[in-house]
Amino acid sequence: MGVTFITGASSGMGRSLAKHLALQGEAIAAVARRKPLLDTLVEEIAREKGRAVALECDVTEQACVFATVTEAERRLGSIDRLVACAGGGESTFVETFTAAQISRVFALNVGGTANCIEALLPGMLQRGTGHLVAVSSIAAYGGLPGAAAYSAAKAAVSNMMESLRIDLRPRGIAVTLICPGFVRTRPSAKKKRKPFQLEVEKATRLMCRAIMARKRYYAFPAPLVLAAAVGRVVPASLYDWLLAGQGPRLKPVT
Ligand SMILES: NC(=O)c1ccc[n+]([C@@H]2O[C@H](COP(=O)([O-])OP(=O)(O)OC[C@H]3O[C@@H](n4cnc5c(N)ncnc54)[C@H](OP(=O)(O)O)[C@@H]3O)[C@@H](O)[C@H]2O)c1
């Protein structure tokens, strides 16, 4: 099969997705900052007779991404697929809002994905084949309370991938945009379950299926997608009323 360059492979959905893709026969270039976690992932994949290499990289550092792509191609051959899963957010509070926080979240989610695309796209264009996959979020559908940075950054990721999807199709390169709802990536008995939250294993099984089918767009779970889509067409006053007070609380300084 092919070679997949997957970021955010040290934990959560990226790690689980890397294992699913390896089981489909993909050779995996597993990328993240925490190398020891990548090393254990590579061992786990090898035990299942799969092939993977661990590559330490901060996706916000463009030079590091370019060097990592070169190293991955030296060890595994030309890369057929990018799965840009590295990402995440920070809660935003009106009392502590800074432009620097917004930039930081954009640098990881948008900049990190764009750095990987810039490094991989010329080779794909030259070969006339390839697959770009990005993990955005249902949070991209609209602004959520306490998520000014994350909702904005994921909306940017979604729109960037949709633009590229249209532009790259005639060039033989597929684009898949994935928008998960809430996924439980860190087991925590204490934390309250979020609406329609999925376990990481179930979520990544669905994501793997969408990737292998080269779907253009995959958002899940359906009830949350529907709720988010309805949120786009109701009056803004109703949207605000429904979501008021639903955001995270700023912890008082003690
Ligand atoms: N969990 C959810 O409910 C949910 C819902 C919708 C979308 N998502 C999206 O799904 C993706 C995975 O989320 P998750 O919940 O699985 O999060 P997670 O467990 O926190 O994993 C995030 C991954 O991103 C990597 N990462 C973070 N900063 C990085 C950097 N600068 N350079 C390279 N790698 C970096 C982390 O690895 P290192 O720390 O080792 O670098 C880690 O492997 C994210 O894009 C997230 O926004 C999550």
PDBQT file of the ligand as one rigid body, heavy atoms in Angstrom, charges set to zero:
ROOT
HETATM    1  N1  LIG A 301     -10.837  15.331  21.232  1.00  0.00    +0.000 N 
HETATM    2  C1  LIG A 301     -11.848  15.964  20.660  1.00  0.00    +0.000 C 
HETATM    3  O1  LIG A 301     -12.962  16.010  21.206  1.00  0.00    +0.000 OA
HETATM    4  C2  LIG A 301     -11.674  16.616  19.306  1.00  0.00    +0.000 A 
HETATM    5  C3  LIG A 301     -12.820  16.976  18.601  1.00  0.00    +0.000 A 
HETATM    6  C4  LIG A 301     -12.686  17.544  17.341  1.00  0.00    +0.000 A 
HETATM    7  C5  LIG A 301     -11.441  17.724  16.784  1.00  0.00    +0.000 A 
HETATM    8  N2  LIG A 301     -10.338  17.378  17.498  1.00  0.00    +0.000 N 
HETATM    9  C6  LIG A 301      -9.031  17.566  16.839  1.00  0.00    +0.000 C 
HETATM   10  O2  LIG A 301      -8.449  16.299  16.653  1.00  0.00    +0.000 OA
HETATM   11  C7  LIG A 301      -7.021  16.396  16.687  1.00  0.00    +0.000 C 
HETATM   12  C8  LIG A 301      -6.463  15.440  17.718  1.00  0.00    +0.000 C 
HETATM   13  O3  LIG A 301      -6.987  15.811  18.969  1.00  0.00    +0.000 OA
HETATM   14  P1  LIG A 301      -6.891  14.881  20.274  1.00  0.00    +0.000 P 
HETATM   15  O4  LIG A 301      -8.090  15.159  21.084  1.00  0.00    +0.000 OA
HETATM   16  O5  LIG A 301      -6.546  13.509  19.902  1.00  0.00    +0.000 OA
HETATM   17  O6  LIG A 301      -5.691  15.658  21.031  1.00  0.00    +0.000 OA
HETATM   18  P2  LIG A 301      -4.412  15.163  21.837  1.00  0.00    +0.000 P 
HETATM   19  O7  LIG A 301      -4.575  13.823  22.432  1.00  0.00    +0.000 OA
HETATM   20  O8  LIG A 301      -4.074  16.327  22.715  1.00  0.00    +0.000 OA
HETATM   21  O9  LIG A 301      -3.337  15.066  20.675  1.00  0.00    +0.000 OA
HETATM   22  C9  LIG A 301      -2.813  16.173  20.063  1.00  0.00    +0.000 C 
HETATM   23  C10 LIG A 301      -1.638  15.704  19.242  1.00  0.00    +0.000 C 
HETATM   24  O10 LIG A 301      -1.088  16.839  18.576  1.00  0.00    +0.000 OA
HETATM   25  C11 LIG A 301       0.322  16.818  18.799  1.00  0.00    +0.000 C 
HETATM   26  N3  LIG A 301       0.848  18.159  18.796  1.00  0.00    +0.000 N 
HETATM   27  C12 LIG A 301       0.446  19.226  19.532  1.00  0.00    +0.000 A 
HETATM   28  N4  LIG A 301       1.210  20.289  19.279  1.00  0.00    +0.000 NA
HETATM   29  C13 LIG A 301       2.124  19.885  18.357  1.00  0.00    +0.000 A 
HETATM   30  C14 LIG A 301       3.198  20.525  17.699  1.00  0.00    +0.000 A 
HETATM   31  N5  LIG A 301       3.476  21.816  17.914  1.00  0.00    +0.000 N 
HETATM   32  N6  LIG A 301       3.925  19.807  16.818  1.00  0.00    +0.000 NA
HETATM   33  C15 LIG A 301       3.655  18.512  16.576  1.00  0.00    +0.000 A 
HETATM   34  N7  LIG A 301       2.651  17.846  17.157  1.00  0.00    +0.000 NA
HETATM   35  C16 LIG A 301       1.903  18.531  18.048  1.00  0.00    +0.000 A 
HETATM   36  C17 LIG A 301       0.506  16.158  20.165  1.00  0.00    +0.000 C 
HETATM   37  O11 LIG A 301       1.791  15.563  20.232  1.00  0.00    +0.000 OA
HETATM   38  P3  LIG A 301       3.056  16.119  21.053  1.00  0.00    +0.000 P 
HETATM   39  O12 LIG A 301       2.517  16.810  22.274  1.00  0.00    +0.000 OA
HETATM   40  O13 LIG A 301       3.834  14.894  21.341  1.00  0.00    +0.000 OA
HETATM   41  O14 LIG A 301       3.737  17.027  20.100  1.00  0.00    +0.000 OA
HETATM   42  C18 LIG A 301      -0.545  15.075  20.090  1.00  0.00    +0.000 C 
HETATM   43  O15 LIG A 301      -0.045  13.939  19.433  1.00  0.00    +0.000 OA
HETATM   44  C19 LIG A 301      -6.728  17.876  16.972  1.00  0.00    +0.000 C 
HETATM   45  O16 LIG A 301      -6.505  18.545  15.760  1.00  0.00    +0.000 OA
HETATM   46  C20 LIG A 301      -8.009  18.361  17.626  1.00  0.00    +0.000 C 
HETATM   47  O17 LIG A 301      -8.167  19.747  17.487  1.00  0.00    +0.000 OA
HETATM   48  C21 LIG A 301     -10.409  16.827  18.742  1.00  0.00    +0.000 A 
ENDROOT
TORSDOF 0
